[in-house]
Amino acid sequence: MTNKTGARQHAGLSCIRAEAYAKINWALFIRGTRSDGYHELDMLMQTISLSDTLVIEKSDSIQLIVNGEPSKDPESDLAVKAVRALTAFAGRPIGVKIDLTKRIPARAGLGGGSSDAVNVLLAVKELYDINISRTDMKDIALRLGADVPFFLTGGLCRVRGIGEKIEPLAPLDKKYLVIVRVGEGLGTKDVYGKYDEMHLPPSILDMETCMRAFSAGDWELLDEMELNDLEKPASALMPEIGETKKELRRLGSIFTRMSGSGSAVYGVFHTKEAAQAAADRMRCGIVCETKS
């Protein structure tokens, strides 16, 4: 049995294998800053086929293996934090060994750690038969990070607030992507800090208009819009982001943006062959596709 996040459950529920899919932001608007310091967001998020693979099995302790090596700092990893959070909810000891094959670039705005965390939450719930409502699961996910609740739904969603308001949308036609993580990545806090420092005004673009343009496939119009309010601060921290966008456009991308807080940049192509040809010309270009 496979759920929408990609988790595959094995007989006997002693081990679960999951594909933790990444995401991109088609749009990310900042509508203002809340009294608690968090930014009020309005985002259009999309699951893509790029994934990490996790094998989660029962154990006497919590262990994290990343690409064949024990993690040097497991307690800072969202996957381990997810286990700790569900342990606190269940009120009983929980041990798992998490074997993570990492493919989604870190510090890239692709949600790899968030997707890993959700798949671990779902796996631990099944392995230990934890009775938890979807509301409680969503609350735990939100405490782990703003992107985490989205991965409980996946597909194409409008996400608002600080990540807690999720509206599933009808899927778009499949598109092929080339993703490039620029440099060594960017820290989310650093990018938001730069945004605040630059005193940029809240976006006035209307999300409903953007969603209609995406549904109609009007990529020429969309490519003219400024759809990610974090691109300016991220580019101020890492000017190579702008150069990467120019290169993807030169290679035939019909729509090019930075995802989330960066530093990953993606280009949209009509065909897989066109995407592969562009990736072959880019340093570390990753070809993938949208997932409904």
C-alpha positions as CSV (number, residue, x, y, z in Angstrom):
1,M,0.0,0.0,0.0
2,T,1.3,3.4,-1.0
3,N,0.0,6.7,0.4
4,K,0.2,10.1,-1.4
5,T,3.5,11.0,0.3
6,G,5.1,7.9,-1.2
7,A,5.3,5.7,1.9
8,R,5.1,2.0,1.2
9,Q,4.1,-0.2,4.0
10,H,5.6,-3.7,4.3
11,A,3.8,-6.8,5.7
12,G,4.0,-7.1,9.5
13,L,4.6,-3.4,9.9
14,S,8.2,-3.9,11.2
15,C,9.7,-1.9,8.4
16,I,8.4,0.9,6.1
17,R,10.0,2.2,3.0
18,A,9.1,5.7,1.7
19,E,9.9,8.0,-1.1
20,A,10.0,11.6,0.3
21,Y,9.3,13.9,-2.6
22,A,10.6,17.4,-2.8
23,K,8.6,20.5,-3.7
24,I,8.9,23.8,-5.6
25,N,7.2,27.1,-5.1
26,W,5.4,28.3,-8.2
27,A,4.7,31.5,-6.2
28,L,5.7,32.8,-2.8
29,F,4.1,36.1,-1.6
30,I,4.8,37.8,1.7
31,R,1.7,39.6,2.9
32,G,3.1,41.1,6.0
33,T,4.7,40.4,9.4
34,R,2.7,39.1,12.3
35,S,3.0,40.4,15.9
36,D,4.9,37.2,16.8
37,G,7.6,38.0,14.2
38,Y,6.5,35.3,11.7
39,H,5.8,36.3,8.1
40,E,2.3,35.9,6.7
41,L,2.6,33.9,3.5
42,D,0.6,33.1,0.4
43,M,2.2,30.4,-1.6
44,L,1.5,28.0,-4.5
45,M,3.4,24.8,-3.8
46,Q,3.9,21.7,-6.0
47,T,5.3,18.2,-5.3
48,I,8.0,17.1,-7.7
49,S,9.4,13.7,-8.5
50,L,12.9,14.4,-7.0
51,S,13.0,12.3,-3.8
52,D,14.9,11.0,-0.8
53,T,14.4,7.4,0.1
54,L,13.8,6.3,3.7
55,V,13.7,2.9,5.3
56,I,12.2,3.1,8.8
57,E,12.2,0.1,11.0
58,K,11.6,-0.6,14.7
59,S,14.6,-0.5,17.0
60,D,15.5,-0.2,20.6
61,S,16.8,3.4,20.1
62,I,16.6,6.3,17.6
63,Q,19.3,5.9,14.9
64,L,19.8,8.0,11.8
65,I,21.9,6.7,8.9
66,V,22.5,9.1,6.0
67,N,23.8,7.8,2.7
68,G,25.3,4.8,4.5
69,E,27.0,6.7,7.4
70,P,25.7,7.4,10.9
71,S,24.6,11.1,11.2
72,K,27.1,13.2,13.1
73,D,24.3,15.4,14.5
74,P,21.1,13.4,14.5
75,E,19.2,15.6,17.0
76,S,19.3,18.6,14.7
77,D,17.7,16.6,11.9
78,L,14.0,17.1,11.3
79,A,13.5,13.3,10.8
80,V,14.7,12.7,14.4
81,K,12.8,15.7,15.7
82,A,9.7,14.1,14.2
83,V,10.3,10.9,16.1
84,R,10.8,12.9,19.3
85,A,7.6,14.8,18.8
86,L,5.5,11.7,18.2
87,T,7.1,10.0,21.2
88,A,6.0,12.9,23.4
89,F,2.5,12.7,21.9
90,A,2.2,9.0,22.4
91,G,3.7,9.1,26.0
92,R,5.7,5.9,25.5
93,P,9.2,5.0,24.3
94,I,9.6,4.8,20.6
95,G,12.7,3.6,18.8
96,V,13.4,3.5,15.1
97,K,16.3,3.1,12.8
98,I,16.1,5.6,9.9
99,D,18.1,4.7,6.8
100,L,18.1,7.8,4.6
101,T,19.3,8.0,1.1
102,K,19.6,11.8,0.5
103,R,19.1,13.1,-3.1
104,I,17.3,16.4,-2.5
105,P,19.8,19.1,-2.1
106,A,19.9,20.8,1.3
107,R,19.6,24.6,1.9
108,A,17.9,24.8,-1.4
109,G,14.2,25.7,-0.8
110,L,13.1,22.3,-2.0
111,G,11.7,21.0,1.4
112,G,13.8,17.8,1.6
113,G,14.1,17.8,5.3
114,S,10.4,18.7,5.7
115,S,9.3,15.8,3.4
116,D,11.6,13.4,5.3
117,A,10.0,14.4,8.6
118,V,6.4,13.8,7.3
119,N,7.3,10.4,6.0
120,V,8.9,9.5,9.3
121,L,5.8,10.7,11.2
122,L,3.6,8.6,9.1
123,A,5.9,5.6,9.3
124,V,6.2,5.7,13.1
125,K,2.4,6.1,13.5
126,E,2.0,2.9,11.6
127,L,4.8,1.0,13.1
128,Y,3.7,1.7,16.6
129,D,0.0,1.8,16.0
130,I,-0.3,5.4,17.4
131,N,-3.9,6.7,17.5
132,I,-3.5,10.3,16.3
133,S,-6.0,12.5,14.5
134,R,-5.1,14.3,11.3
135,T,-5.5,17.6,13.2
136,D,-3.0,16.5,15.9
137,M,-0.6,15.2,13.2
138,K,-0.9,18.6,11.4
139,D,-0.2,20.4,14.6
140,I,3.0,18.4,15.2
141,A,4.0,18.9,11.6
142,L,3.6,22.7,11.9
143,R,5.8,22.8,15.1
144,L,8.5,21.1,13.1
145,G,8.5,23.7,10.3
146,A,6.4,25.9,8.1
147,D,6.8,23.6,5.0
148,V,6.1,20.3,6.9
149,P,2.2,20.4,6.9
150,F,2.1,20.7,3.1
151,F,3.7,17.3,2.7
152,L,0.8,15.7,4.5
153,T,-1.2,16.6,1.5
154,G,1.2,17.1,-1.4
155,G,0.3,17.6,-5.1
156,L,-0.6,21.2,-5.9
157,C,-1.7,23.4,-3.0
158,R,-2.3,27.0,-2.0
159,V,-0.6,27.4,1.4
160,R,-1.3,30.4,3.6
161,G,-0.6,31.8,7.0
162,I,2.6,30.4,8.4
163,G,2.0,27.1,6.6
164,E,-1.1,25.9,8.4
165,K,-3.8,26.8,5.9
166,I,-3.6,24.3,3.0
167,E,-6.0,24.2,0.1
168,P,-5.5,21.3,-2.4
169,L,-6.0,22.4,-6.0
170,A,-6.7,20.6,-9.3
171,P,-3.4,19.3,-10.8
172,L,-1.7,21.1,-13.6
173,D,-0.6,19.3,-16.8
174,K,2.7,17.5,-16.2
175,K,5.8,19.7,-16.7
176,Y,9.5,18.8,-16.8
177,L,12.0,20.7,-14.7
178,V,15.7,21.3,-14.4
179,I,16.7,22.1,-10.9
180,V,20.1,23.6,-10.0
181,R,21.2,24.3,-6.4
182,V,23.3,27.5,-6.6
183,G,26.5,27.5,-4.6
184,E,26.4,25.8,-1.2
185,G,22.8,26.8,-0.5
186,L,21.1,29.4,1.7
187,G,19.8,29.4,5.2
188,T,16.1,30.2,5.5
189,K,16.6,32.5,8.5
190,D,19.3,34.4,6.6
191,V,17.1,35.0,3.6
192,Y,14.1,36.2,5.7
193,G,16.5,38.4,7.8
194,K,17.8,40.0,4.6
195,Y,14.2,40.5,3.4
196,D,13.4,42.4,6.7
197,E,16.7,44.3,6.4
198,M,15.8,45.5,2.9
199,H,12.4,46.8,4.1
200,L,10.7,45.4,1.0
201,P,6.9,46.1,0.8
202,P,4.4,43.2,1.0
203,S,3.5,41.8,-2.4
204,I,0.3,43.2,-4.0
205,L,0.0,40.5,-6.7
206,D,-3.3,38.7,-6.6
207,M,-2.9,34.9,-6.1
208,E,-6.2,34.1,-7.8
209,T,-5.0,35.8,-11.0
210,C,-1.8,33.8,-10.8
211,M,-3.6,30.5,-10.3
212,R,-5.8,31.2,-13.3
213,A,-2.6,31.9,-15.4
214,F,-1.1,28.6,-14.2
215,S,-4.3,26.7,-15.0
216,A,-4.4,28.2,-18.5
217,G,-0.7,27.4,-19.0
218,D,0.1,31.1,-19.8
219,W,3.8,30.7,-19.1
220,E,4.8,33.8,-21.0
221,L,2.6,35.9,-18.8
222,L,3.8,34.1,-15.6
223,D,7.4,34.5,-16.5
224,E,6.9,38.3,-16.6
225,M,5.5,38.4,-13.0
226,E,7.6,38.6,-9.9
227,L,6.3,35.5,-8.1
228,N,8.8,35.0,-5.3
229,D,9.2,37.8,-2.8
230,L,12.3,36.1,-1.5
231,E,14.3,36.2,-4.7
232,K,15.5,39.8,-4.2
233,P,17.0,39.2,-0.7
234,A,18.3,35.7,-1.7
235,S,20.0,37.2,-4.8
236,A,21.5,40.0,-2.7
237,L,23.1,37.3,-0.6
238,M,24.0,35.1,-3.6
239,P,24.1,37.0,-6.9
240,E,24.8,33.8,-8.8
241,I,21.1,33.0,-8.5
242,G,20.3,35.6,-11.2
243,E,23.0,34.3,-13.5
244,T,21.6,30.7,-13.1
245,K,18.1,31.9,-14.1
246,K,19.5,33.7,-17.2
247,E,21.4,30.5,-18.2
248,L,18.2,28.3,-17.8
249,R,16.3,30.8,-20.0
250,R,19.1,30.8,-22.6
251,L,18.8,27.0,-22.7
252,G,15.0,27.1,-23.4
253,S,13.2,27.3,-20.1
254,I,9.7,28.7,-20.5
255,F,9.4,29.7,-16.8
256,T,12.3,30.2,-14.4
257,R,12.2,30.9,-10.7
258,M,13.9,30.4,-7.4
259,S,12.2,27.9,-5.1
260,G,11.2,28.9,-1.6
261,S,14.1,30.8,0.1
262,G,16.6,29.3,-2.3
263,S,19.2,28.7,-3.4
264,A,17.7,26.2,-5.9
265,V,16.6,27.7,-9.2
266,Y,14.3,25.7,-11.6
267,G,13.4,26.0,-15.2
268,V,10.2,24.5,-16.8
269,F,10.5,22.7,-20.1
270,H,7.8,21.3,-22.4
271,T,9.4,17.9,-22.9
272,K,11.7,15.6,-20.9
273,E,14.2,15.7,-23.9
274,A,14.4,19.5,-23.8
275,A,14.9,19.4,-20.0
276,Q,17.6,16.7,-20.3
277,A,19.4,18.7,-23.0
278,A,19.5,21.8,-20.8
279,A,20.6,19.8,-17.7
280,D,23.5,18.4,-19.7
281,R,24.7,21.9,-20.3
282,M,24.2,23.0,-16.6
283,R,26.5,22.2,-13.8
284,C,24.7,19.8,-11.4
285,G,21.4,20.1,-13.2
286,I,18.7,17.7,-12.0
287,V,15.8,16.6,-14.3
288,C,12.5,15.8,-12.7
289,E,8.8,16.3,-13.2
290,T,5.7,17.6,-11.4
291,K,3.6,15.1,-9.4
292,S,-0.1,15.3,-8.8
